[in-house]
Amino acid sequence: MNTYPNSKHKPRLRERRKEIQQTRNWLELPQEVTSMILSKLGAIEILESAQKVCSQWRSISKDPLMWRTIDMRNLGDLHDMPYNLEKMCRHAIDRSCGQLVDINVEYFGTDELLEYITNSSSHLRRLRLVCCYYISDEGLIEIVAKLPLLEELDISIHNLSKEPLEVVGRCCPLLKSVKLNNQGYQHPSYEDDGDAFAIAQNMSKLRHLQIFGNKLTNYGLQAILDGCPHLESLDLRQCFNVSLEGDLGKICAEQIKVLRLPDDSTDDYEFHAAMDDMEYGSSNDDFWRFFTFTATPVISIAADQEVFSFI
């Protein structure tokens, strides 16, 4: 059935709709809606672009509530960036006015930045550090006592020793989720249960654990199962020293609601997963050349994105 007796009405209707779309003023959106839209952006996008669109967006971008979560996600090409990410991160932290609860730092960061974060907010609930090679064990140990409300810790692609994990477990009684992610070898050359024992002995209230690419063995896994009785999800992908045949596999299946096995797909893992051909004894130069390449996250942005100064 033709709704329009005369077909010439259709073009007029299309033209009218086009006029309405062209005259729509985004500034007329309620402020809470605009705030919600801007909150979906990362800190870099807000400081470099969004806040410079208009005075209203700049005003919203200065609201401390916008900075309860600070996401410094980036591609890791720091040498090609025309701005200093650590300086930008400190600027974002200042805007939070002590209300920061969630921060993600990737490919930059120092012990001094960690100290700045914890000195600026005592309410931090989630801390994510990705490829932060200039953050030391000592730096982490120094600040964890200032994170009594921490519930989630995510440390990916970082040469962390067991000592910071032990201190985190003792100083963060509300800790529920830990992600300790590395990259696995298809042919593991050595075993190390240090991380597993640190978790088992100090994080009894843990509910979610991702320990991707770790060198733990069945002994370490058994210690985690015994020491973390509330564990609901466990991700053991790329943990090739673990064998879940026999009783240990049955215990995992019975105790853990969501279990990812060592050989399970890594398609949903943010980083390239394994160093298939690296052998124990390879030179440090070979290791770091390969490591730097495979640690690149699978993220894409527009190549023609315009860059602004955030100050």
C-alpha positions in Angstrom: 0.0 0.0 0.0 1.4 3.4 -1.0 1.3 5.8 1.9 1.9 8.8 -0.3 -0.8 9.3 -3.1 1.6 11.5 -4.9 5.2 10.4 -5.2 6.5 14.0 -5.2 5.8 14.2 -1.5 8.7 11.7 -0.8 11.5 14.0 -1.9 10.0 16.9 0.1 9.9 14.7 3.2 13.6 13.7 2.7 14.6 17.3 2.3 12.7 18.2 5.5 14.5 15.5 7.4 17.8 16.6 6.0 17.1 20.2 7.1 16.3 19.0 10.6 19.5 17.0 10.8 21.6 19.9 9.6 20.2 22.4 12.1 20.5 20.0 15.1 22.6 21.7 17.8 24.6 19.3 19.9 25.0 22.1 22.5 21.3 21.7 23.3 21.8 18.2 24.7 21.4 18.0 28.5 24.7 18.4 30.2 24.4 15.0 31.8 24.0 13.4 28.4 27.1 15.3 27.0 29.0 14.2 30.1 28.1 10.6 29.5 29.2 10.8 25.9 32.6 12.4 26.8 33.1 9.9 29.6 33.4 7.2 26.9 36.5 8.8 25.6 40.0 8.2 27.0 41.9 10.8 28.9 44.1 11.6 25.9 41.2 12.2 23.6 39.5 14.5 26.1 42.6 16.6 26.8 43.8 16.7 23.2 40.6 17.1 21.3 37.2 17.0 23.0 37.7 19.9 25.5 38.7 22.2 22.6 35.4 21.8 20.7 33.6 24.5 22.6 33.4 26.3 26.0 30.7 24.0 27.2 32.7 20.9 26.5 35.7 22.4 28.1 33.7 23.2 31.2 32.4 19.7 31.4 35.9 18.3 30.9 37.0 20.2 34.0 34.4 18.5 36.2 36.2 16.3 38.8 33.5 13.6 38.2 34.8 13.2 34.7 38.1 12.1 36.1 37.1 9.4 38.6 38.3 7.1 35.8 41.5 7.9 33.9 42.3 5.8 30.9 45.6 6.6 29.4 45.3 3.9 26.6 47.7 4.4 23.7 49.7 2.6 21.0 53.0 2.7 22.8 54.8 4.8 20.1 55.9 7.3 22.7 58.8 8.7 20.5 56.3 9.8 17.9 54.0 11.6 20.3 54.2 15.4 20.4 53.2 15.4 24.1 54.4 14.0 27.4 52.1 11.3 28.6 53.3 11.4 32.2 52.7 15.2 32.3 49.3 14.7 30.8 48.4 12.0 33.3 49.4 14.2 36.2 47.2 16.9 34.7 44.2 14.5 34.6 44.9 13.4 38.2 44.8 17.0 39.3 41.4 17.5 37.6 40.0 14.6 39.6 40.4 16.6 42.9 41.1 13.5 44.9 38.1 11.5 43.5 40.1 9.1 41.3 39.0 5.5 41.7 40.2 3.8 38.5 43.4 4.5 36.5 45.0 2.7 33.5 48.6 3.6 32.6 50.2 2.1 29.5 53.7 2.2 28.1 54.9 5.0 30.4 55.0 5.8 34.0 57.6 5.9 36.8 57.8 5.3 40.5 57.3 9.0 40.9 54.0 8.9 38.9 52.8 6.0 41.1 53.6 8.1 44.2 51.8 11.1 42.7 48.7 8.9 42.0 48.5 7.5 45.6 49.2 10.9 47.2 46.4 12.5 45.2 43.7 9.9 46.0 43.1 7.5 48.8 40.0 6.0 47.1 41.7 4.1 44.3 39.8 0.8 43.6 41.4 -0.3 40.3 45.0 0.0 39.1 46.1 -1.1 35.7 49.7 -1.0 34.5 50.7 -2.2 31.0 54.3 -2.3 29.8 55.4 0.1 32.5 59.1 -0.9 32.4 60.2 2.1 34.5 58.1 1.2 37.5 60.2 -0.9 39.8 59.3 -3.5 42.4 60.4 -1.0 45.1 58.1 1.6 43.6 55.1 -0.7 43.9 56.0 -1.8 47.4 56.3 1.8 48.5 52.8 2.8 47.4 50.6 -0.2 48.1 50.2 0.7 51.8 48.3 3.8 50.5 45.7 1.7 48.6 43.5 0.1 51.3 40.4 0.2 49.1 42.0 -1.5 46.1 39.8 -4.2 44.6 41.4 -4.8 41.2 45.0 -5.0 40.2 46.0 -5.6 36.6 49.7 -5.7 35.7 50.5 -6.8 32.2 53.8 -7.4 30.3 55.9 -6.4 33.3 58.9 -8.1 34.9 57.3 -8.1 38.4 58.8 -10.2 41.2 56.9 -12.0 43.9 57.7 -9.4 46.6 55.3 -6.7 45.4 52.5 -9.4 45.2 53.1 -10.4 48.8 52.9 -6.8 50.0 49.8 -6.1 47.8 48.1 -9.1 49.4 48.9 -7.9 52.9 48.0 -4.2 52.4 44.9 -4.5 50.2 42.4 -6.6 52.2 39.5 -5.8 49.7 41.4 -7.2 46.7 39.0 -9.3 44.6 40.6 -9.5 41.2 44.2 -9.8 40.0 45.5 -10.0 36.4 49.2 -10.9 36.2 49.8 -11.2 32.5 53.0 -12.1 30.6 53.7 -14.0 27.4 54.1 -17.8 27.3 56.6 -20.0 25.6 55.3 -23.0 23.7 58.4 -24.8 24.9 58.9 -23.6 28.5 62.5 -23.7 29.7 62.1 -23.1 33.4 59.6 -23.3 36.2 58.8 -20.7 38.9 56.0 -20.9 41.5 57.0 -17.7 43.2 54.0 -15.7 42.0 51.6 -18.5 42.7 52.8 -19.0 46.3 52.7 -15.2 46.9 49.1 -15.1 45.7 48.1 -18.2 47.6 49.6 -17.1 50.9 48.4 -13.5 50.8 45.2 -13.2 48.8 42.7 -15.5 50.4 39.7 -13.4 49.4 40.5 -13.4 45.7 37.6 -14.2 43.4 39.1 -13.6 39.9 42.6 -14.5 38.8 44.2 -14.2 35.3 47.8 -15.4 35.4 48.4 -15.5 31.6 51.8 -16.9 30.4 53.1 -17.6 33.9 55.8 -20.2 34.8 53.8 -21.8 37.6 53.6 -25.6 37.9 51.0 -27.9 39.3 52.4 -27.3 42.8 51.8 -23.6 42.4 48.3 -24.1 41.0 47.4 -26.4 43.9 48.6 -23.8 46.3 46.3 -21.2 44.7 43.3 -23.5 44.9 44.0 -24.2 48.6 44.9 -20.6 49.5 42.1 -18.9 47.5 38.9 -20.8 48.4 36.6 -18.1 47.1 38.1 -18.1 43.6 35.4 -18.1 40.9 37.3 -17.6 37.7 40.8 -18.7 36.8 42.6 -18.0 33.5 45.6 -20.2 33.0 46.1 -19.6 29.3 49.7 -20.0 28.1 50.8 -21.5 31.4 52.4 -24.4 29.7 54.1 -25.9 32.8 50.6 -26.8 34.1 49.0 -30.1 33.4 45.3 -30.5 34.3 45.1 -34.2 33.6 44.1 -36.4 36.6 42.9 -35.2 40.0 44.1 -31.6 39.7 42.0 -31.1 36.6 38.9 -32.5 38.4 39.5 -30.2 41.4 39.7 -27.2 39.1 36.5 -28.2 37.2 34.6 -28.6 40.5 35.9 -25.5 42.3 36.2 -22.9 39.5 33.1 -21.6 37.7 35.0 -20.1 34.8 38.2 -21.9 33.9 40.5 -21.1 30.9 43.0 -23.8 30.1 46.6 -23.4 29.1 45.9 -24.2 25.4 42.6 -22.3 25.1 42.2 -19.7 22.4 43.9 -16.4 22.9 41.8 -14.5 20.4 40.2 -12.3 23.0 43.6 -11.5 24.7 44.6 -7.9 24.2 48.2 -8.6 23.4 50.0 -11.0 21.2 50.1 -14.1 23.2 53.1 -16.4 22.8 56.8 -16.4 22.0 56.7 -19.7 20.1 60.4 -20.1 19.0 62.4 -18.4 21.8 64.7 -20.8 23.5 66.2 -20.6 26.9 69.7 -19.2 26.5 68.9 -16.7 23.7 70.7 -13.4 24.0 69.1 -10.6 25.9 69.1 -8.5 22.7 67.2 -11.1 20.8 64.7 -11.4 23.6 64.0 -7.7 23.9 63.7 -7.3 20.1 61.1 -10.1 20.0 59.4 -8.9 23.2 59.0 -5.3 22.1 57.4 -6.5 18.9 55.0 -9.0 20.5 53.9 -6.8 23.3 52.2 -4.4 20.9 48.4 -4.3 21.7 45.9 -4.9 19.0 44.4 -1.4 18.8 43.8 0.9 15.8 43.2 4.6 15.4 42.6 6.9 12.5 45.8 7.8 10.8 44.8 11.4 10.1 43.8 12.2 13.8 44.7 15.8 14.5 46.9 16.5 17.5 46.5 19.4 19.9 48.3 20.6 23.0 46.3 19.6 26.1 47.3 22.7 28.2 
